[in-house]
Amino acid sequence: MNQHTDERVRLTVRDGIADVRLMRAAKMNALDPDMFDALLATGEALMLDTSVRSVLLSGEGRAFCAGLDMASFERMREADKGGGDGLFDEPLSARTHGIANAAQRICTIWRDLPVPVIAAVHGVAFGGGLQLALGADMRIVAPDAKLSVMEIKWGLVPDMAGIWLLRELVRPDVVRELTYTGRQVGGEEALKIGLATTLAADPYAAALEVASMIARQSPDAIRAAKRLLNLPSHDPAAVLLAESVEQAKLIGSPNQVEAVTANIEKRAAQFAE
C-alpha cells in the first residue's frame, strides 16, 4: 500500500485502487487554492502510476465538497485584473492546461486519467464541488445528498467545465433550468435526471465495490474502453474505426489470453501491469 497525505488531499493506493479523499472536513471540503493545487498534483501523479486500475474520489466529514471557498472569489477577481498569485495568477481566459485553465483542469483531469474514476457523493456537492463530481466516470450518490449548480446564487456561471460535463449527462432543458435557478436536487431526483449513476446509503462502500470490480479486470481492456468512451459521439465513423483498432491490439495480447484462461480455469486472473 502506498499513501500520501497532503494538507488538503489524501491519496492511498492499494490493490490497484487509488483512494483520493478531500481532507478539509471543517470547511466541508470547500475549494481553496491549496485544495486546487493538491487535486491537480494528485491527478497528475495518478496519470503516471501504471499500477492504478481504478480511482475512488470522496470527501472527508459531512460533505463531498461544498464548492468554491468564498475567500477565493476576490483572488479570482484580482487575477483577471492582472494581480493574484499561485493558482489565480492568470486571467480565467488563459489556457494554462491545454484547452483548459487551472480551475477547469481540476475537473477534466479525472476524465483524462487512463482508468475509470468513481465519485462517492454524500452531504453536499455544490457549485465547483458538483463540477468536480461530474468529472468522474460515474457518481454514486447518497439518497439524502444535495446537489446544486449553485453559481447563479453568487451572480456567476459554472466555469469549471460544468457546462460541457452537464450537457453530456442531463437533458438540455433540465441543464438550463438547474443553471438558471441554482436549486438543490436530492439523490432520487439526481438519479432520475442523470446527475447520479446510482444511489447508495453508503456511497463510499458502494464506490469501493465498483472500483474493486474494475480493478479485477484486464487493465489493457479497461484503458482501451475508457479511451473509446472518451471519444466524441458526433463522429460515428471515427468511433467505429477506433473500436476496431483497440480490439485488434487486445486480441491475443498476454492480458487478453490471461482473461480467457482464468475464466476457463475458474480462477482469479493475474494480469500484468
Secondary structure, DSSP 8 states (H G I E B T S, - for coil): -EEEE-SSEEEEEETTEEEEEE--GGGTT-B-HHHHHHHHHHHHHHHH-TT--EEEEEESTT-SB--B-THHHHHHHHHHTT---GGGSS-TT---BTTB-HHHHHHHHHHHSSS-EEEEE-SEEETHHHHHHHTSSEEEE-TT-EEE-GGGGGT----SSHHHHHHHHS-HHHHHHHHHH---EEHHHHHHHTS-SEE-SSHHHHHHHHHHHHHTS-HHHHHHHHHHHTS-TT-HHHHHHHHHHHHHHHTT-HHHHHHHHHHHTTS------
